[in-house]
Amino acid sequence: MGQGGQRILALYFPYLAPERILRQRLGRHWRALPAAPGEAGAPLVISHRDRNAQRICALDERAEALGLKRGMGLADARAMHPDIDIVEADPHADRRLLESLADWCDRYTPLVAIDGADGLFLDITGCAHLFGGEKALLDDLMARFFHQGFDVRAALASTPGAAWAAARFRSGAVIGRGAEAELMQPLPLPALRLEAATRAGLESVGLRTAGAVMAAPRAPLVRRFGRQLMLRLDQALGRVEEAVSPRMPVAALSVERLLAEPISLMADIEALVLILAGRLKSEMLRRGEGARQIELRLFRVDGAVSRVAIGTSRPLREPRLILRLFHERLAALESEIDAGYGFDLVRLSVLAAAGVDDEQTSLTGDTGDAGEDVALFADRVRARLGRNAILQPVLAQSHLPEEACGLFPYGEAPAAAIHSLGKPRPLRLLLRPEPVDVTAEVPEGPPLNFRWRRALYQVSRSEGPERIAPEWWRLSGPVADAGEPGEEEDPEEASERAEEEAMARLTRDYFRIEDMAGHRYWLFREGFYGRQRPPRWFMHGVFA
């Protein structure tokens, strides 16, 4: 029996690869349109290379009617029918098409899983009544796929295994709960989803149908053919639960509008967004939450699906603010969204939500929170120009100035590290320290003059040094140029000397420098005088 009243709709596309090519040549609605004689061209065969031989991996109905079969050598097929149209296989394009079909099936249920290279599973538990019942849903889906140019086989059952078998051998059937055994009884062995070697072995001992396997003793079959045989049988009959994993996460909240007449204008889409956002608000108020990520899905009449997503820096549930963000995003994507014959289903989903703390407002309704206006401005800019249009600096735990701050998309930054510099820092920090030529007092004196970017600067005043040492873990790896230990040097002393050399080479002494013109700079010396490697000087920033 099915688990917990589960109902699974299985889809099988026997001619998916040829249909992809024929839709490109003849249009998406080629099956529904009356074709003139010869318009469809020669019978279509899809080939691929298998063990240094070209073989048929897919073919359309006309080629199948000629007696050609999958796995047949291409040379044999050409000898039998020289006029066939042969196209090289493109598995990636077929996969993209199957994924787009899975996207379109979201109109029936968000629980859609891909089954191999030519099938889908839809968990429609609790959804059928929205479409007039299971049979009405099944008929609607098959009719829509036909008008999109696909020959689809579909069936409904309480287990994925039974639905899979019915879709391939009893298309259009709605199998009631508890009728799985009756369904499987007369079906051939491929209905059990067995490997070819297992099927051949069963046929060799006279077991040619699923019913024959069901009637045979289980223990001898398991010993000879393995546990997979009984597992597949039990899954089909509902004795063992089989999970259907949806390819996309299910939205926390979702509202939609099914339209009697398709729409294509952006103004109409935005009007629907406002209505749907109002329906989301009431549910989010009940939960005490606000949306952090919202997705708009537009289902086109001919099967294409457009996704438009926005992110918010603060939890948001006000419909007009949500509409403003989608207005910016839709304006940025207007050239990419093709309405075609129009959208007949519009869905608004909350992909991520967060709690909202209610704020006390004044008599004028003003919360006095200027940050809210900044957040809304940032969200609108990001909706129009992209997620990384506005970046937010966040302090990080690092001694090195160039690593003490990171840039994150506004509103997505992690909590800032507790980090107090305590020392003045330049207004402009160079992306990378730039080498400079310095004349300085040694061993610890400040620069007297320096040359940077081909210009010579005379130092009038200086302050420092401020010593910044690297984190200890930067010294844990092998140290280059540490030198070989002497013949009488203890290995432990050699290791200490190498660590001391590494520390000296990575330690920086920073100086705040003012030149004769009053401009101020931030220079540092890397390393010490009197070591194996002479110190180097770098320019790292410019003060105001």
Secondary structure as UniProt FT lines:
FT   HELIX           3..5
FT   STRAND          8..12
FT   TURN            14..15
FT   HELIX           16..26
FT   TURN            28..32
FT   TURN            37..40
FT   STRAND          44..49
FT   STRAND          54..59
FT   HELIX           61..65
FT   TURN            66..67
FT   TURN            70..71
FT   HELIX           74..80
FT   TURN            82..83
FT   STRAND          85..88
FT   HELIX           91..104
FT   HELIX           105..107
FT   STRAND          112..115
FT   TURN            116..118
FT   STRAND          119..123
FT   TURN            125..127
FT   HELIX           128..131
FT   HELIX           134..147
FT   TURN            148..149
FT   STRAND          153..157
FT   HELIX           160..169
FT   TURN            171..172
FT   TURN            177..178
FT   HELIX           180..184
FT   TURN            185..186
FT   HELIX           189..192
FT   HELIX           196..204
FT   TURN            205..206
FT   HELIX           210..215
FT   HELIX           218..225
FT   HELIX           227..237
FT   STRAND          253..263
FT   HELIX           266..287
FT   STRAND          289..300
FT   TURN            301..302
FT   STRAND          305..316
FT   HELIX           319..332
FT   TURN            333..336
FT   TURN            340..341
FT   STRAND          343..355
FT   TURN            363..364
FT   HELIX           370..385
FT   TURN            387..388
FT   STRAND          391..395
FT   HELIX           401..403
FT   STRAND          405..409
FT   TURN            410..411
FT   STRAND          428..440
FT   TURN            442..444
FT   STRAND          447..452
FT   TURN            453..454
FT   STRAND          455..468
FT   HELIX           472..475
FT   TURN            480..481
FT   TURN            487..488
FT   HELIX           491..506
FT   STRAND          508..515
FT   TURN            516..517
FT   STRAND          520..526
FT   TURN            529..530
FT   STRAND          536..542
//
